[in-house]
Amino acid sequence: MDKRININKFGKFYYKNFELGYSEIWRFLYQLDSNKVYTVIPLLSKNNRPDQPYIILSEQILVTNNSRAMLITKFIANKYENVIDLYDIKDLDNLNLVFKYKQININEP
């Protein structure tokens, strides 16, 4: 991102729980305001509670209503596989994908 752009990241985070899949991610993107930019942190959670331990799949991702759901799905699936390999976990089927997200404001200096 251009270093001259200042991103105002203040504001409340929201959580969206769903299964990993193209259609679920597409629906998430579709419901976002078409004139806004959002930051998303993909997490894996056992019980969908933000006050309980969870696994962060990646750093923040900037998304909009026009982001490509297939690209995001493939990215997250790759990170999901990395978690299995890195931590030698046999089964992640009982974990849920959670998007911790919020709207951001981009202000040019």
NORTATA-V314400 format. One record per run of one state. SS is the DSSP state (A for helix, B for strand, O for the rest). FROM is the first residue (numbers start at 1). TO is the last residue. If there is no record, write none. Layout:
# NORTATA-V314400
ss->[SS & SS]
from->[FROM & FROM]
to->[TO & TO]
This chain:
# NORTATA-V314400
ss->[O & B & O & B & O & A & O & B & O & B & O & B & O & A & O & B & O]
from->[1 & 5 & 9 & 14 & 19 & 22 & 31 & 37 & 46 & 54 & 57 & 61 & 64 & 69 & 87 & 96 & 109]
to->[4 & 8 & 13 & 18 & 21 & 30 & 36 & 45 & 53 & 56 & 60 & 63 & 68 & 86 & 95 & 108 & 109]
